[in-house]
Amino acid sequence: MSNVIVSVIIVNYRSADLVLRCIQSIRKHSAIHPYEILVIDNASGDDSLKKLATISDKNIRLISNLENVGFGAANNIAIKKAKGNFLLLLNPDTYFLNDAIKHFLDAVNDPLLVSTGAFGAYLLSPQLAPNMSGGDLPSPYNLLQSKIRYLLRRLLNRPLFPQPSTEAQSVGFVSGACLFIRRSLFEELGGFDPKFFLYYEETDLQCRMHRLGYDRVIIPGPKIIHLEGASHSKSINARIYGDVSMLYYVKKHFGKGIKYYIFAAIYLIFPLTIAPRYSLRDNTRYFISYFKAIFQ
């Protein structure tokens, strides 16, 4: 596989059936370009390894972690073993509707996008509605602003995400559900910060990318479904990981002064609005984790 151009990286945690569907879609639509797929199992502890081991393809490699090290750290491990000059990081709950790899490679070679460090796609829900594909680089101000916008759209029953553009669009960050990046740039940035166990690792990476002068762009060519992003509900673990990572991101990039504590206190209003959806035990876990993260 010395001629590999693109290494597709998929981190699995108890989602082998989704991974197999994702791989099937890649194989169906991406026969032209030399690629490899690395699936790294994050100590799922279920029958994932057994299911994934049934894949018979020399271009697909399976890596097994002995413990769940988190999304970013697992990607770092897999990428060290990758052979491609380009990386396509995919969530297990994505699948292709066309030759997305070709569109990403075309974009990399577009002279108008020469300063672009990360590429993404206009992701779609299973109903082909717009899905979350990227956004502004988070700051304390726009984190609060985006939460208010989200709540208003929910209350008014408005679409949560804009219609896909027919042109490439510059964004603050590309969703980590589908992230195409040069391997050399990923290594220059030092990879993902493993302190982000889940969520915000791609945002942090692209914030550092921004400081080096690289753009982040979503392109219209790839047609990719993202299942989970269409859901409004989150498990308690997802809520905890998401907001703990968000607090770490804010501390890392904006400091831990008085403004940080004011932000953390105001942001707490939003979890309170959805607390009735969860049990007393789950809410207790969440708020204990949130306050511990504030003062760490």
Secondary structure, DSSP 8 states (H G I E B T S, - for coil): -TT--EEEEEEESS-HHHHHHHHHHHHHH--SS-EEEEEEE----SSHHHHHTT---TTEEEEE-SS---HHHHHHHHHHH---SEEEEE-TTEEESS-HHHHHHHHHT-GGGTTEEEEEE--B-TTS-B---EE----HHHHHHHHHHHHHHHHTT--SS----SS-EE-SEE-TTEEEEEHHHHHHTTS--TT--SSSHHHHHHHHHHHTT-EEEEESS--EEESGGG-----HHHHHHHHHHHHHHHHHHH-SSHHHHHHHHHHTHHHHHHGGGS-HHHHHHHHHHHHHHHH-
